[in-house]
Amino acid sequence: MKKFMLLSCFLVYVNVLFGQNQRSYEDIHILDVNVIDVVTGQVSPDMHITISDGKIKYVSSTSLPIKSTDLIIEAKGQYIMPGLAEMHAHIPPPSTGDERITEVLFLYLSNGITAIRGMLGDSSHLALRSASESSQLLSPRIFTSSPSLNGNSVTSLEEADRKVRKYKENGYDFLKIHPGISRENFDQIVETANLVDIPFAGHVPVDVGIRHALKSRYASIDHVDGFIEGLVPASEDVEPTENGFFGYNFTPLVDTTLIDELVSLSRENEVWIVPTQSLFERWFAPVTADVLLAQPEMQYMPPATRRNWLRVKNQYMTDENFNEEQWKKFDHIRKKLINALSKDGHGILLGSDAPQLFNVPGFSIHHEIAGMQNAGMSNLEIIQAGTINTARFFNQTDVFGQVKEGLSADLILLGANPLENIGALREIIGVFRNGQFISKETIDLRLSEMANKYKSD
């Protein structure tokens, strides 16, 4: 019954929000657009694209027949590329309420994010995934983790084996690893996951350690977790559990000459990295809550959420253990790691950990992009992290991730070239998801409604 109510809510949401945009066009034609090849970084000017039945039917330098039942988008001087992926997203649990869930999914779409990887799964997210793919729910493409596997939820070898098999049977896309798991139980998770063919991703438990984690072939390690600890020489004989926030406490002990070893291990074992650098530059950084709360995107978050972010941030900023100079060194090491992992590792995926503290869904991806730029990644490398790398990660290069005939029409139309100025990713003219066109006017209207709603709360 609950699933039926959710689906009904989503259908009403789509119909009310998009009105005439929901009218049935036989095909959509995008004319005279500059097409960005995210593999080579080349731009093909004045191309014509036809979208039919949710897929890219033609990409051609010559115009194609247009019927009276088709939608025409004149795009002279504009740029088109695959939609971005948020590879460390969070989808609200059912307790948040149907309306807020649809708002969060729309916030992702409003910023050109056409795929999300939910990193704390719930059974309701499986229904969302299905509704999104059938176009009953206007949402990014959804990949969802299992519920958390952590030190409290996995306390024995038997429990590790049973839960991995259960989550595979339930249909989750991958397993989510959280801290606290013993090495013995972790190894059982890995063994069973390999047997039943389900990938695992997320944090690196302290008892596991980064080298064993990499050799265990995570699908992805998020937050660059475990790497700072891995840069501490064995001669320091540290107590691993005293590492602090993602290794922050060990910052003064780091030997950066060990970076190459860890990068090589990531490459050899084909482990992708999701930096979530924006998390460390916003929550865990010497910037005040007032500065962050003054940013325009905060108006799309409920007041209760903003108040909680303020409280947590202020507690952190007044903690006697916080040291700004140490944070700067910690941040510098993280950027060296991100750059090296991008240049010589297996690869980087775009993900910001939204909605964590001050990371508003969709909008936080632009803060993440800035962090990747500051780490030395090129515009093309950043774009690839959010497009073709994601498709490769999921073994779905034949489904999405490029502007290519036969692939899903998950696209963003931009006013400028992001290869020249990465800030152009904010200049969205429209978003396509499964061939459904969401115009800038529609995006602005929905965001305005959301802002007004939370202004009055």
N, C-alpha and C positions, 0 to 999 in steps of 0.2 A: 504493500500500500504506500509506504514512504517513497519507494522508487518511482511509483506512478505519479505521486504528488510533485516530486522533484522535476520529472520530465514535463509535466503540465506547466509548471512555473517557467521552465526554460523556453518552451514553445511560445507562451504568452510574452515573455521578455523579448524574444527575437521579433515577433510580429509587431509589437508596440514600438520597439526601438527603431526598427528599420523601415517600417511603413512601405513607401513606394519602392525603396531599394529591394524589397522582397518580390516585386513583380517579376514575372518569368520572362527573361530574355533568352532567345535561342542561343546566341553566342555573344561574347564581349570582344570588341576589337580595340586594341591600344595602338594608336597610330603615331609614327614618326618619333619613336622613343629611343633613347640611348640605352643599350642593353649591356649590363656589367657582367663579365665572365669572372666569377669569383675564384675559379681555378687558376687562370692565367693572369688576371688583372687587366685584361684587355677590354676596351669598350667598342661596341659595334654601333655606329650612329644611324639614326633615321630608320629604325627597324619597325616592323609591324607584327604584333602579337595577337593571335586569336585564342580565346579561352572558351572551351566548350565542355559541358558536363563536369565542371570542376577541375579540368586538366588543361595544360598548355597544348593546344592543338597544332598551332603553327608559330614559328619564329622565322620571319622572312624579310628580305630587303625589298620585295615587291608587294604591292597592295593586293588584297584578296577580295573576292566578292562579298558585299555586305547586304544583308536582307533588312527589310523594314522592321523585323522583329528583333534586331540586334541592338546592343548598346555600343555606342562609339565613344571612346575617350581620346580626345586630341591631346597628345603628349609631347609636342615639339619642344625641344630644349630640356625635357625632363629625363630622369634616369630611373631604370627599373632593375631590381635585383631580387634574389630570394629573400623571404622574410627571415628575421633573426630568430635564434633560439635562446631562451633563458634556461641554462642547463643546471641551475640550482634554484629552482622555484619552490614555493610552497603554496599548495591549494588549501584553503580553509577547511576545517572539519565540518561535518553536518551541523554541529551545535552552533556554528556561526550564523546560520540562517541562509536560506536559498538566495535571498536578494543580495546579500553581501558576497556570496560565492560568485554570482554572475558579475557583480561589479569588479571583483578582483580579476576575473578572467578577461573582462573588457579592458581593464587598465593595462594588462599585458599587450593585448591587441592594439590598443591606441598608440603604442610606441613601436609598432612594426614587428612585434614578437609573435610569430605564427607557430611556434612550437615551444612547449615547456616540459621540463623534466621535474616532476613533483618528487621532492626528496623526503617526504614523511607521509607514506601512503595510508589510505583508509579504504575500506571496501566501497564506500560511496564514490571514490575517485575512479573506480573501474566503470561505474555507470556513466560518469562524466566523460570518460574516454570514449565510450561507445557512442554517446549522444553527439559528441563533437565530430566523430568520423562519419556519422550518418547525416550530418548537417542539421540535426534537430536542436543542437546547441551551438550558437556562434561562439567559438572559443578557439584558442590556439590548439594545435595538435597536442595531445596529452600523452606523455609517457609517465608511468607512476611506479614509485618504489613500493616495496612491502612496508608494513609497519616496522618500527625500529627493532633492530637486533642489537642489544646492549647488555651491559653487565647484569642488569636486573631481569631482563626478559630471556636471557640465555644463561642458565646456571649449571647445565650439565651437557655431556655429550649427547645424551638421548634427546634432550630438548632442542639442541642445535640441529640435529638430524631431522627431527619431527617438524620443526617450524620451517626449515628450508623446503622440505617436501610439500608442506601445506601451502606455502606462499606461491610455489611454482604451480600447484594444482589450482589455486585461486585465480591465476592469470596475471599476477603482477609482472611488470617488465624486468624488474631487477630487485635485489635485496639491498636494504639500507643498513650499513654498518655504523654504529655509534660507539662512543667510548665505553670502557669498562669490561669488555669481553676478555676473558683469559686467553692466553695463547693456545692452550689445549682446545678450548671450545671454538676458538676462531678457526683452527685447523680443521675441525670437524665440519664447520660451516662451509669452508672451502671445498673439502672433499665431497660433501653431499651436493653442493652447488654444481660442481663439475660433473657429477654423476647424472643429475637431472637436467643439466644444461640451463642454468639461470645465472646471469652475471651478478656481481656484487660491487658496491661502490660506497663512497662516503668518507668517514673518519678513519684514522689509524689508532686503534687502542694502544695505550702505553705499553702494555705487556707484549704486544705484537712487534712494535717498532717498524720504522720505515723500510729498512732493508728486507726484512721478512715479508712485509706487506707488498712491496714491489715484486719480489720473487713469487708471491702468491698470485700475481696477475689480477689485481683489481681492474675492473673496467675503467674506473676513474677514482682518483684520490682528490677530494675536494678541500678547499681552504689552504692548499699546500701543507696539509696536516702532516705532522711527523717529520718534516724536512729539517726544521730548526734543530730539533733534538738529534737528528742524524748528522748534523754538522759539528756536534760536540765531540772532541776526541775522547776515545775510551780511557785515556790516561787521566782525565778529569774525574773519573769514577763518581759520576753524579747519581743521585737517586731519581730514577725516571719520573716518579709520581710528583716530584717537586718542579715540574716543567712550567706550571702556570698556564696562562692563556695562549694556547697554540705555541708553546715553547718560549714565550716571552721571557720567563725567568732565567733561561739559559743563554740569553743574547750575549752577555759579556764573554762567554766561553766559546763562542762559535769560531770554527776554522773554515773560512770560505774556500780554501783549497780543496775541500772535500766535496764541493758542489758538483764537479765533473763526474765523480763516481756515481752520485745519486741520479744525475741526469742520464748517464749511460744505462743505469739499471732500469729507468723508466722507459727508455727506448728499446732495450733488449726484451723487456717483458710486455711491451705495448700497452703501457698504462697512461691514459690520458689524465691531464691535470685541469681542474676547474679552480682558478685562483680565489674567486670571491674577494678580490682586493678591496672593493668598496666597503666591505664589512669592517675591515681593519682601518680604513681611512675615515670612517664616520663614527661608528660606535667606539672602537678602540683607538682613539686618537685625541690629540690635544686641540679639539675644536669644541666650542660650547654647544649645549643643547639649544640655546636661543638662536644661534646662527643657523643650525640645521632646521629648526622648526620654522624659520622665516622663509625657507625655500618654497617656491610656488606649489610644488606637487603635494605638499603636506595637506593642502585643502581637500584632498580626496580620501583622507584617512579619517575614521571616526574619532571624535574628541577623546574618547576613553583610551584609544590606542596612543594618541599623541601624548596624553597625560602619563601613560605608563612609560613611554619612551623617555620622556623628560625625567621621570623619577629614576629610572635605571641609569641613564647617562650621568645624572648629577651624583648618584652614589659612586659611580666609577671614578668620576673626575675628582672626588674628594677622598678617594682611597689613598692612604699613606704609602702604599706600595707602588703607586703610579709615578713614573719618572719620565719626563718629557724627552730628555736626552737619550735615555735607553730606548724609548719608543722610536725615535728617529733612526737609531742604529738598527733596530728590529725591522722597521719599514724598509730601510736601505737593503738589508739582507734579503728580505722577501722579494724586492724588485729584481735583485741580481738572480735569484732563483727563477722567477717568472721569465726573465729574459733568456736565461740559459735553457730552461725547459721548452721555451718556444723555438729557439734556434736549433737546439741539438737533441731535445727529448723526443718523445713519441708525438706530442702535440698538445695544444691548449684548446679548451672549450670555454665559451663565453657563459659566465654565470655570476650572479651578484648576491644570491641568498636573500631573495625578497619573499615576503615582507619581514625581514629582521629589523632591528632598530634603525630607524631613519632611512630604510630602503623601501621606498614605495614601489609596488609592483609596476613593471614597465619602465618607469622613470629611472629606477636605480641602475638599469643596464647602461645608461649613458655615463653614470659615475664610474661604473666598472670599466667602460671603454677608456675613460680618461686615465684611470689607474694603469691600464695595460699600456697606454701610450707613454705614460711617465716611466714605465718599466723598460721602454725601448722597443716595444713591438711596433711594426709598421702598420699603416692603415690597412693594407691588404691582409696581413697576418691577423689583424683584429677581425676584419670582415670574415675571413675564412673560419676563425674560431666560432663564429655565430651562424655559419651557413654550411659549407661543404664538410667541415670537420664533424659537425653534428650528424649529418647524413652518413658519413663514414663510420662514426661511432656506433650508430644503430644498424649498420649494414643495410641502409635504405637509400643509397645513391640513385637507385632506379625509381624512387618515390618522390623525393623532395631534395632541396638544397641547391638547385641551379635553375636558371631560366633556360629550360630545355624542353623540346617537344616530348610529350608523353608523360611529363612529371606533373605532380599536383600544382595547381595554381595558388601557391602560398607565396605571395610576392609583396614587395613594397615599392610604391611609386614616389620618387623623391624630386625635390626641386633643384638639387645640385649634386655634384659628383663626390661621393664619400671617399673615393680613392685619393682625391686631391685634398679634401677637408673632411675629416671624419665627423665633424659636427653636422654635416649634411644629413646624417642619419636622423636628426631631429626635424628636418624639413620635410615632413611627411605630407604628401598630397592625397594619398589613399593607400589602403591596405586590402590585399586580396587574401581570403582564407577559403580554401576549397572552391575557388572561383567566385565566391561572394565578394562584391566590391563594397568596401566601407569608405566613404568619402571623408575628406577632412572636415567638411561641414557636419557630417553625422558624428564624427569623433568629438568635435568641439561642443556640439549640443549635449551629448551624453555626459561629457566631463563637467559642463556647466551645471547640469542637473544634479550631478553627484556633489559638486562643491556647495551648491545651495542647500542641499539636504544636510550636509554635515556642518554647515555654518549655523543652521538653526537648531541643531541638536544641543 
